[in-house]
Amino acid sequence: MELLKLISSLLPDFSTQTWFILVGVLLVALVIIIFYTLLRAKKIKLYQDMLFKDSLTGLRTSAYLKRHFNDIVVDYDRDVVLYYINIDNFKNYNDIFGHHVADNLLKAFSDILLETANPSKSVFRVHSDRFILLYPQDSDDTTFTDKLLKRLKHPIYLSNHSIKLTVSIGRYDIANDQPKFFQCMLRSELALEAAKKSGKDKVVTYSSSLKKKSQKAFDMFHFIKDALMEDKFNLQFQPIVLTASEKIVGVESLLRVNHKGGLIFPEAIIEYAETFNMIEDIDYMVAQKALENFRKFKDEHVPLEFLSLNISSKEIHNHDFIDHIVKLSKQYAINPSEIIIEFTETLDPESLEHEKTFINALKFHGFKVAIDDFGSGYSSLMRLSQSHMDRIKIDRSFVMNISENPGNQEIVKAMVQLALAFNLDVIVEGVENKEDLAFIRTLPIKYTQGYHFYKAKTADALIKIFNDPPS
C-alpha cells in the first residue's frame, strides 16, 4: 500500500478523462509499433525469398549457398562432393529457339538435377546456365554424374522441339572438417573450366595439377583486396584524335596498378576481380577518379570534348552504378553528354535485355554509350538496332598491322558500313604506324587512338602536352 501511495504521489494529478486519453494514445502507439514490426518482418522475409530463391527455376540461389554453406556441408556428417555444372553451348538454344523455350529448358534441366540428386535438396542455380550441387560421398559405385549423364542421353521435349543437352562438370571433394565457401567454389570452377577446355561434355575433378592455378587465384584475390584498401589503383589517359586532323578531342581512362615501384596492366586483374565479385568496387573507384581528373582537365583549360570511361559488362545488371555516375557528374559539374560509357560485348545472350535497359537508362540521364572491342564478343544486328548506342570501338586485333592484312581490311570495312547504317560513330584503337593510319583514312572513321599518336599518360603529363605544345 505504501508503494502504491508513493507511485500515486509521483504521477501528475490528471482528471479521469485525461488519463483515459493518455492510455488510449499509448495503446494506439503500441498497436502502430506492433504493426510496423510485423510489416517490416514481412518485407524482410519477402526480400530474403527474392534473394534466396531463383524466380525461374524455383531453386535456391548462390546467395543462399554462400550464407548457409558450412551448415549444409557439416549437416551431411561426412565428406561432400561439390559439382559445378554448366550446360554446353547454352547460348545457341537462345539463338535457335528464343528466350521462352530457353527458359523452359532451364526449368526442365533443374528438374532433372533435382530428380537425379534425390533425396538431396542441395541444388542451386548460380547464374544463367550454371548450377551447383552438393552431394554426399558414398561407397556406392553409382555416382551422381553417372546418373546425370545417363539421363541426358535422352532428349528433352519442349514446344514440339526435341533437345539433347550435354554438360561440363567440375568436381571438388570437400573435407567435412574444414569447408570454406570461396575455396570450394574456386576449385570447383577451375575444374569446370578444365572440363570445358577438354572438349565439353566432360567431368574433371580438381587435383594437384590445378592447385597451382588455384593458388594464383587466391594470390590475386588478396592482391586486388589490398590494392583497393591501400589505394594502389591509378588511372592513365590515352588521347583520342580526329582521324583527319590528328587533333586531340578526347581521352580514354585506363586502369593501372602501382606495385613494387612499377605499373601492372589490368587484364588479368579484371578477370579475377569479376570472378571474385570485386569488379563493382573497381568500377566505382575508376569512375570517381576519372571524373575527378576530367574536372581537373577543364579547370586547366584542356580543350577535351569527351572522356571515355571503361566499365565491366557486369555492371549492366547493376543499376546502382547509374546512380553513382549521375551523382559524380553533378559533384564535378560535368555534363553527362561529355561522358562515353564503354563496356565490352557480353557473351551471354540472356543479358541482352539487361544491356538494352542499362543503355536506355544511361541515355535518359544524358550519357553516351559505346561498345568496346566491337567484333570480339557476341555481336548481333539486333543489339545495334535496339540498344540505341552512340559509337562502336573496333577491337585492336582487327586494326594492328591492318595494312598488311587484306582479310582484316575487309572485316573493318564491313564493320564501318554497319556502324554507318545505324548512325554510329566509329573509333579504332591500336593504330601503331603510318601505314595502318593511311588505310584507316580511306574509310569514314571519325576517331583514332594508338601508339602512333600517343601512349597512355598521367593526367599531369597530358596537361603538360597542352601547356607546352611542340614548337
Secondary structure as UniProt FT lines:
FT   HELIX           2..10
FT   HELIX           16..52
FT   TURN            55..57
FT   STRAND          60..61
FT   HELIX           62..75
FT   TURN            76..77
FT   STRAND          80..87
FT   TURN            88..89
FT   HELIX           90..97
FT   HELIX           99..117
FT   TURN            118..119
FT   STRAND          123..127
FT   TURN            128..129
FT   STRAND          130..136
FT   HELIX           144..151
FT   TURN            152..153
FT   STRAND          156..158
FT   TURN            159..160
FT   STRAND          161..163
FT   STRAND          167..174
FT   TURN            176..177
FT   HELIX           181..197
FT   TURN            198..199
FT   STRAND          203..205
FT   HELIX           208..229
FT   TURN            230..231
FT   STRAND          233..242
FT   TURN            243..245
FT   STRAND          248..259
FT   TURN            260..261
FT   STRAND          262..264
FT   HELIX           267..275
FT   TURN            276..277
FT   HELIX           279..299
FT   TURN            300..301
FT   STRAND          306..310
FT   HELIX           313..317
FT   HELIX           320..331
FT   TURN            332..333
FT   HELIX           336..338
FT   STRAND          339..344
FT   HELIX           349..351
FT   HELIX           352..364
FT   TURN            365..366
FT   STRAND          368..374
FT   HELIX           381..386
FT   STRAND          391..394
FT   HELIX           396..399
FT   TURN            400..401
FT   HELIX           402..404
FT   HELIX           406..421
FT   TURN            422..423
FT   STRAND          425..429
FT   HELIX           434..440
FT   TURN            441..442
FT   STRAND          447..449
FT   TURN            451..453
FT   HELIX           459..467
//
